[in-house]
Amino acid sequence: MDPKIREQILLIRDTGLTNMFDLPMVQRLAYERGYFELVLYLEDHRDEYAHFILHGDAR
């Protein structure tokens, strides 16, 4: 996982606005904040994203 993606995930998490497993909402919040890399990442890397959310590390 790219460090920029990791940072964007953590920034979304820190807002407290959504459950991080609500991927459509995570993507919406990312889009609204200009985190387009994260929006695209979530389309193709859902398993890696879920692993990061559950375990706190990237594969």
C-alpha positions in Angstrom: 0.0 0.0 0.0 1.3 3.4 -1.0 2.0 5.7 1.9 -0.3 8.3 0.4 -3.2 5.9 0.4 -2.5 4.9 4.0 -2.5 8.5 5.0 -5.8 9.2 3.2 -7.4 6.2 4.9 -6.3 7.4 8.3 -7.5 10.9 7.6 -11.0 9.6 6.6 -11.0 7.3 9.7 -10.1 10.3 12.0 -13.1 12.2 10.8 -15.4 9.7 12.6 -18.0 10.3 10.0 -18.4 6.7 8.8 -17.9 3.0 9.6 -14.7 2.2 7.7 -16.4 -0.9 6.2 -19.0 1.2 4.5 -17.0 1.5 1.4 -19.4 3.6 -0.7 -19.4 6.2 2.1 -15.6 6.0 2.5 -15.3 6.6 -1.2 -17.7 9.5 -1.1 -15.8 11.2 1.8 -12.6 10.6 0.0 -14.0 12.1 -3.2 -15.3 15.1 -1.4 -11.9 15.7 0.1 -10.0 15.3 -3.2 -8.5 11.9 -2.2 -8.9 10.6 -5.7 -6.1 8.0 -5.3 -8.1 6.4 -2.4 -11.3 6.4 -4.4 -9.6 4.5 -7.2 -7.6 2.3 -4.8 -10.8 1.0 -3.2 -12.2 -0.1 -6.6 -9.4 -2.6 -7.1 -7.9 -3.4 -3.6 -10.8 -4.1 -1.3 -9.1 -7.2 0.3 -6.0 -5.2 1.0 -8.0 -2.3 2.4 -10.0 -4.6 4.7 -6.8 -6.3 5.9 -5.4 -2.8 6.8 -8.6 -1.8 8.6 -8.7 -5.0 10.6 -5.0 -5.4 11.4 -3.4 -2.0 11.0 -0.8 -3.1 8.5 -0.5 -3.5 4.8 0.1 -6.7 3.0 
